[in-house]
Amino acid sequence: QPHLVESGGGLVQPGGSLTLTCTSSGHRLNYYAIGWFRQVPGREREGVTCMSSSGARTQYADSVKGRFTVSKDRDRDIVTLQMNNLESEDTGTYYCAAVDAVQYNSMYCRPNLYHYWGQGTEVTVSS
């Protein structure tokens, strides 16, 4: 199974950018569909973006469309979440999650559909 590790979080001003990466110390990410989720205290974890194992299919939350881009580097076995034009509402803990490729759901990007989780990386958007 994959052992997911997120990195790249930090403090950024509104309008700024951050790049989050997800890597695996276990099975290669190429075998899995990958999702990025975020959570703030007191609120449910929500889907930000999900991507099929091939990268051919992606889903984005309406709140991040046009600002966030998910991509996979198959050679380096890294999944990247490029976040641009960040807003204060993007603040939260961001988690990378994976599910076996054949279980990818192209209709829904929901936490309960993903089985393997990283520990999360903090993103704070504040002036």
C-alpha positions in Angstrom: 0.0 0.0 0.0 1.2 3.6 -0.4 2.6 5.6 2.5 1.7 9.1 1.5 3.7 12.2 2.5 2.6 15.7 1.8 4.9 18.7 1.6 4.9 22.3 0.5 2.5 23.9 2.9 3.1 27.3 4.6 2.0 30.8 5.1 1.2 32.9 2.0 -0.5 36.2 1.5 -3.9 36.4 -0.4 -3.3 36.3 -4.1 -0.1 34.3 -3.6 0.8 30.7 -4.7 1.8 27.5 -3.2 2.8 24.1 -4.6 1.9 21.0 -2.6 3.4 17.7 -3.4 2.4 14.1 -2.6 4.9 11.3 -2.6 4.8 7.7 -1.5 7.4 5.7 0.4 5.4 2.5 -0.4 3.7 1.5 -3.6 4.2 3.8 -6.5 1.5 6.4 -7.0 1.0 5.3 -10.6 -1.2 2.5 -9.3 -3.6 4.8 -7.5 -6.2 7.5 -8.1 -5.2 10.5 -6.0 -7.3 13.1 -4.2 -6.5 16.3 -2.4 -8.7 17.2 0.5 -8.7 19.9 3.1 -10.1 20.5 6.5 -10.4 23.3 8.9 -11.3 22.9 12.6 -15.0 22.5 13.2 -15.8 21.6 9.6 -15.9 18.4 7.6 -13.1 17.4 5.4 -13.9 18.4 1.8 -12.6 17.4 -1.6 -10.4 19.9 -3.4 -9.5 17.8 -6.4 -9.3 14.2 -7.5 -7.5 12.6 -10.3 -7.6 9.1 -11.9 -4.4 7.0 -11.9 -3.6 7.9 -15.5 -4.2 11.6 -14.9 -6.7 11.7 -17.7 -9.6 12.5 -15.5 -9.8 15.2 -12.9 -12.4 16.8 -10.7 -12.2 20.1 -9.0 -14.3 21.7 -6.3 -16.2 24.7 -7.7 -14.3 27.0 -5.2 -10.9 26.2 -6.7 -11.7 25.8 -10.4 -9.4 28.0 -12.4 -7.0 28.5 -9.5 -5.8 25.0 -8.6 -4.3 22.5 -10.9 -3.5 18.8 -10.1 -0.9 16.9 -12.1 1.1 13.7 -11.9 4.8 13.2 -12.8 4.9 9.5 -13.6 8.6 9.4 -13.9 9.2 11.1 -10.5 6.2 9.4 -9.0 4.9 12.7 -7.6 1.5 14.3 -7.6 1.5 18.1 -7.4 -1.2 20.5 -6.5 -0.5 24.0 -7.8 -2.5 26.6 -6.0 -2.7 30.1 -7.4 -4.5 33.2 -6.4 -5.0 31.9 -2.9 -7.8 33.2 -0.8 -8.2 33.2 3.0 -10.9 30.6 2.6 -8.2 28.2 1.3 -6.7 28.0 4.7 -6.6 24.6 6.2 -4.9 21.3 6.5 -4.4 19.7 3.1 -4.3 15.9 2.8 -3.2 13.7 0.0 -5.2 10.5 -0.3 -5.2 7.4 -2.6 -7.5 4.6 -3.7 -6.8 1.7 -6.0 -7.0 2.8 -9.6 -10.0 0.5 -10.4 -12.0 2.1 -7.6 -11.7 5.7 -8.8 -15.1 7.4 -8.9 -15.3 9.9 -11.7 -18.5 11.3 -10.3 -17.5 12.2 -6.7 -14.4 13.5 -5.0 -15.3 12.6 -1.4 -13.0 11.6 1.5 -15.0 8.4 2.2 -14.0 7.0 -1.2 -10.3 7.1 -0.5 -8.5 4.6 1.6 -4.9 5.7 2.2 -4.1 9.0 3.7 -1.1 11.2 4.5 -0.6 13.2 7.6 -1.4 16.5 6.0 0.3 19.8 5.5 -0.8 23.2 6.8 -1.7 26.0 4.4 -2.4 29.4 5.9 -3.5 32.3 3.7 -3.3 35.5 5.6 -2.0 39.0 5.2 
